[in-house]
Amino acid sequence: MADEGHWFFCLKHMKVEEGPGCPDKIRMGPYDTKEQAEHALEHARERNESWDAQDS
């Protein structure tokens, strides 16, 4: 499968998953490393703040 070897952050369970897992619509990724997936929400927040600043 395409998900094998990739990491994801599941928004339903609020945890990192490796490979196939919960449906893609409720998870963020894919990420190359577990550490990247662990920081998915932080990276999304930073991106949103950056986009908001550009809109101002």
ChimeraX attribute file (.defattr): number of C-alpha atoms within 10 A of each C-alpha:
attribute: neighborCount
match mode: 1-to-1
recipient: residues
	/A:1	6
	/A:2	8
	/A:3	15
	/A:4	11
	/A:5	13
	/A:6	17
	/A:7	24
	/A:8	28
	/A:9	26
	/A:10	21
	/A:11	16
	/A:12	10
	/A:13	11
	/A:14	12
	/A:15	12
	/A:16	22
	/A:17	21
	/A:18	17
	/A:19	15
	/A:20	15
	/A:21	14
	/A:22	15
	/A:23	9
	/A:24	15
	/A:25	8
	/A:26	13
	/A:27	20
	/A:28	18
	/A:29	17
	/A:30	21
	/A:31	18
	/A:32	12
	/A:33	13
	/A:34	16
	/A:35	11
	/A:36	18
	/A:37	24
	/A:38	18
	/A:39	12
	/A:40	22
	/A:41	15
	/A:42	12
	/A:43	13
	/A:44	12
	/A:45	11
	/A:46	12
	/A:47	12
	/A:48	12
	/A:49	12
	/A:50	11
	/A:51	11
	/A:52	10
	/A:53	9
	/A:54	8
	/A:55	7
	/A:56	5
